[in-house]
Amino acid sequence: MSSPADTLIRMANDIGKFFRSQGGEKAILGISNHIKLFWEPRMKKQIFAHLDHGGEGLDPLTLQALQKLKTDMAGKSTAAEAAAALKEMAEVGPDLVLEGSAATKGKSKKR
């Protein structure tokens, strides 16, 4: 049976694998924004605690993204962070923004 930390590590690494093809900074931004937007505060708190204890089991790219996210989120509310993440993702590129999000309302989808 896996621990809650093991489950979060696996989930974070799976997100990292998805965004890895974006390359470098774009991948780090995609990973951190995905976790910022879709993980509940309790999950983020647990993965940050794991990070504080060395981050064992996290892939290097995922580790970098979580370190960035933890630094970016210091002292900010979840709602403000989610809004900032959507704005930042929209500026980076439509491939990182989910269809139907506040950042895409009223914009036509490029295909």
C-alpha positions as CSV (number, residue, x, y, z in Angstrom):
1,M,0.0,0.0,0.0
2,S,1.4,3.4,-0.9
3,S,1.4,6.4,1.4
4,P,-0.3,9.7,0.6
5,A,3.1,11.2,-0.2
6,D,3.9,8.4,-2.6
7,T,0.6,9.0,-4.4
8,L,1.3,12.8,-4.7
9,I,4.9,12.1,-5.9
10,R,3.5,9.8,-8.6
11,M,0.9,12.3,-9.7
12,A,3.4,15.2,-9.8
13,N,5.8,13.0,-11.8
14,D,3.0,12.1,-14.2
15,I,2.2,15.8,-14.8
16,G,6.0,16.3,-15.3
17,K,6.1,13.6,-18.0
18,F,3.1,15.2,-19.8
19,F,4.8,18.7,-19.9
20,R,8.3,17.5,-20.5
21,S,7.9,17.7,-24.3
22,Q,7.3,21.5,-23.9
23,G,11.0,21.8,-23.0
24,G,12.8,23.7,-20.3
25,E,11.1,26.8,-18.8
26,K,7.9,26.2,-20.7
27,A,7.7,22.7,-19.1
28,I,8.4,24.0,-15.7
29,L,5.7,26.7,-16.1
30,G,3.2,24.1,-17.3
31,I,3.9,21.7,-14.4
32,S,3.8,24.4,-11.8
33,N,0.6,26.0,-13.2
34,H,-1.2,22.7,-13.5
35,I,-0.5,21.9,-9.9
36,K,-1.4,25.5,-8.9
37,L,-4.7,25.3,-10.7
38,F,-5.9,21.8,-10.1
39,W,-4.4,20.5,-6.8
40,E,-6.3,21.4,-3.7
41,P,-4.4,23.4,-1.0
42,R,-4.1,20.3,1.2
43,M,-2.3,18.4,-1.6
44,K,0.0,21.3,-2.3
45,K,0.8,21.6,1.4
46,Q,1.7,17.9,1.5
47,I,4.0,17.9,-1.5
48,F,5.7,21.1,-0.3
49,A,6.4,19.3,3.0
50,H,7.9,16.4,1.1
51,L,9.9,19.0,-0.9
52,D,11.2,20.5,2.4
53,H,12.5,17.0,3.3
54,G,14.5,16.6,0.1
55,G,11.9,15.7,-2.5
56,E,13.0,12.1,-2.8
57,G,11.3,10.3,-5.7
58,L,10.5,13.5,-7.7
59,D,11.9,13.7,-11.2
60,P,14.3,16.6,-11.7
61,L,12.0,18.7,-13.9
62,T,9.1,18.1,-11.5
63,L,11.3,19.1,-8.6
64,Q,12.3,22.3,-10.3
65,A,8.6,23.1,-11.0
66,L,7.6,22.5,-7.4
67,Q,10.4,24.6,-6.1
68,K,9.2,27.4,-8.4
69,L,5.6,27.0,-7.4
70,K,6.4,27.0,-3.7
71,T,8.4,30.2,-4.0
72,D,5.7,31.8,-6.2
73,M,2.9,30.9,-3.8
74,A,4.6,32.1,-0.6
75,G,2.1,34.4,1.1
76,K,-0.5,34.4,-1.7
77,S,-4.1,33.2,-1.6
78,T,-5.2,30.2,-3.7
79,A,-7.8,32.2,-5.7
80,A,-5.2,34.9,-6.5
81,E,-2.7,32.2,-7.5
82,A,-5.2,30.5,-9.8
83,A,-6.1,33.8,-11.6
84,A,-2.4,34.6,-12.0
85,A,-1.7,31.1,-13.3
86,L,-4.4,31.3,-16.0
87,K,-3.2,34.7,-17.1
88,E,0.4,33.5,-17.3
89,M,-0.6,30.4,-19.2
90,A,-2.6,32.4,-21.7
91,E,0.5,34.6,-22.3
92,V,2.8,31.6,-22.8
93,G,0.5,29.9,-25.4
94,P,-2.9,28.5,-26.0
95,D,-1.6,24.9,-25.8
96,L,-1.1,25.4,-22.1
97,V,-4.6,26.8,-21.3
98,L,-7.6,24.6,-20.9
99,E,-10.5,25.2,-23.1
100,G,-13.4,26.9,-21.3
101,S,-11.2,28.5,-18.7
102,A,-11.7,32.2,-17.7
103,A,-8.6,33.0,-19.8
104,T,-10.1,31.7,-23.0
105,K,-13.6,33.1,-22.7
106,G,-14.5,35.0,-25.8
107,K,-11.4,33.9,-27.7
108,S,-11.6,31.7,-30.8
109,K,-9.6,28.5,-30.7
110,K,-6.8,28.2,-33.2
111,R,-6.6,24.9,-35.1
